[in-house]
Amino acid sequence: MAQTNLSVRIDSDLKEQFNAFCTEIGMSMSTAICIFAKKTVREKRIPFNVGMESDPFYSSANMARLMKSIEQMEASGGTVHEVMLDD
């Protein structure tokens, strides 16, 4: 199969972090990008969730909890309490 080049603009800090990760797991950045491209073509989709909904922080349940916490903080004048995770 013939090879070709792919040029991508990326933040320099992100490139350094990506390169360090790839090196740590024993592959080149080129190999990692090829894996991504092959999986994308094979599945005909981005092979992971993209967007705020993929981050549990932005889930409806967490947003409701945050709004409740904000209301409690505003009503109590900002008193700090320990986090209770089992409600």
Backbone torsions as a table, in degrees:
resi	resn	phi	psi	omega
1	MET	NA	132.3	-179.1
2	ALA	-69.8	142.8	178.8
3	GLN	-98.0	152.4	175.7
4	THR	-143.5	166.5	179.8
5	ASN	-98.1	149.5	175.8
6	LEU	-126.8	122.7	179.9
7	SER	-107.0	128.1	-176.2
8	VAL	-131.7	135.5	174.0
9	ARG	-88.2	131.9	-178.1
10	ILE	-149.2	148.2	177.1
11	ASP	-56.8	136.2	-174.9
12	SER	-62.5	-37.8	178.0
13	ASP	-65.5	-41.2	178.3
14	LEU	-63.3	-40.2	178.1
15	LYS	-60.5	-44.3	179.5
16	GLU	-62.9	-43.2	179.5
17	GLN	-65.4	-42.0	179.1
18	PHE	-64.2	-43.8	178.4
19	ASN	-61.6	-43.7	179.4
20	ALA	-61.9	-42.1	178.4
21	PHE	-62.3	-49.1	-179.2
22	CYS	-59.2	-43.2	178.5
23	THR	-61.8	-41.9	-178.9
24	GLU	-61.7	-35.5	-179.7
25	ILE	-95.1	3.6	172.5
26	GLY	82.7	31.8	175.7
27	MET	-139.4	160.9	177.8
28	SER	-84.0	162.8	175.0
29	MET	-62.4	-37.0	179.3
30	SER	-60.4	-43.7	178.2
31	THR	-63.6	-42.5	179.7
32	ALA	-61.8	-42.8	178.8
33	ILE	-66.0	-39.4	177.5
34	CYS	-63.3	-41.1	177.1
35	ILE	-59.9	-45.9	178.1
36	PHE	-58.9	-47.9	-177.5
37	ALA	-62.7	-44.9	-179.4
38	LYS	-63.5	-43.3	-179.8
39	LYS	-66.9	-38.9	178.0
40	THR	-61.9	-47.0	-179.5
41	VAL	-66.1	-43.4	-178.5
42	ARG	-63.3	-42.2	-176.9
43	GLU	-90.8	-11.0	-178.0
44	LYS	56.3	41.8	177.6
45	ARG	-166.8	163.2	171.1
46	ILE	-67.7	127.6	-171.4
47	PRO	-79.1	26.0	174.4
48	PHE	-160.2	162.8	179.7
49	ASN	-71.0	137.6	177.7
50	VAL	-122.9	126.7	177.6
51	GLY	126.7	171.0	-177.3
52	MET	-64.0	-31.7	-177.8
53	GLU	-66.0	-16.9	177.9
54	SER	-81.6	-12.7	179.4
55	ASP	-97.0	118.4	-177.5
56	PRO	-58.5	-22.3	178.0
57	PHE	-58.8	-35.8	-176.5
58	TYR	-91.8	9.2	180.0
59	SER	-64.8	156.2	179.6
60	SER	-58.8	-42.1	-179.1
61	ALA	-62.6	-43.9	-179.6
62	ASN	-69.8	-38.3	177.3
63	MET	-61.4	-41.5	178.0
64	ALA	-63.4	-42.4	178.6
65	ARG	-62.9	-42.8	179.0
66	LEU	-63.6	-42.3	179.2
67	MET	-63.1	-41.2	177.5
68	LYS	-62.5	-42.4	179.0
69	SER	-63.6	-40.8	178.5
70	ILE	-62.6	-45.2	178.7
71	GLU	-59.6	-43.1	179.1
72	GLN	-64.3	-41.7	179.7
73	MET	-64.1	-43.8	-180.0
74	GLU	-66.2	-39.5	-178.9
75	ALA	-70.6	-32.6	-176.1
76	SER	-95.2	-1.1	-179.1
77	GLY	82.0	15.0	174.3
78	GLY	92.0	23.2	177.7
79	THR	-64.6	134.0	-179.0
80	VAL	-90.5	132.7	177.2
81	HIS	-127.1	159.9	176.4
82	GLU	-68.7	150.7	179.5
83	VAL	-73.8	131.6	176.0
84	MET	-115.3	115.0	-173.2
85	LEU	-96.4	-3.8	-175.7
86	ASP	-107.4	47.4	175.3
87	ASP	-111.2	NA	NA
